[in-house]
Amino acid sequence: MPPNFPLVILDTNVYISGTTISASPPSHIIQAWEDDKIKLVLSEPILDEIRGVLSKPYFQAHLNWSPEKVNKYIDNLRLSAIVVPGTTPVNVCPDPNDNMLFSCALETNSDYIVSGDKAVLAVKQFKNTLVLSPRSFVNQVLTTLQFP
């Protein structure tokens, strides 16, 4: 991994789209993580939300996401990301569930939050963390990363 790799928090919608829709900006972000071009940052509440969404019957039935596959995915995220408690209280978004992203950013001083949620995107910047859509992140960040 390059020495100046960006620290990136992905909203659950980006994880879900990135793992289920190929050739999309979220899938390019997931690929960048798998290629060690970015470092993912997560909190326990974010991991819980990802697990909850992927455990829904739709993913199990239509996309073959068995409980074992969900557990393996969560374990892989946990092993390869920076994981923090995500317990620092913040009040940034109208939807209190979205505040877990900003709590994680505060605990890690991450570079970016990437989300498709309009309420999250409306924040634009929180402390030193920029908030970008998946497409903007791909266009403004991934395309400019330099690797040996």
C-alpha positions, 0 to 999 in steps of 0.5 A: 500500500502506498505511504499516502493512501487515503483513509476512506469511510464508505457508507453502507449503500456504497458497500452494497452497490459495490459488491452487487453491481459491477462496473459502477463507481462503488464497484471501482471503489471496492476494487481500489480497496482490494488492490490496496489503493485506499485504506477503508475505515469502519466502526462497529456500528457501520459493520453491524449495519452492513451485516444487517443489510446483507442478511436480509432475505433479498440478498440471501435469495436473489444474490446467493448471500448466505449467512456464511458468505455475509460472515466471511465478508464482514470478517474480511472487512474487519481484518483489512480495514481500520476498525474503531468503536464508533462511539463518539457522539456527534450530531451532524445529520438529520438522520441519527443513523447517518451520524455513525459515519461522522463519529467514525471520521472524528475517531480516525481523522479520515480523509473521505466519507463516500456516500450516495445518501443525499443527507450525508452528501449535503454535509460536504465536509466535516472537520478535515473529512470531505464528503463525496458521492461514489462518482465524485470520489472515483473522478476526483480521487481514484483517478489522481492516485499515483502508484509506483 
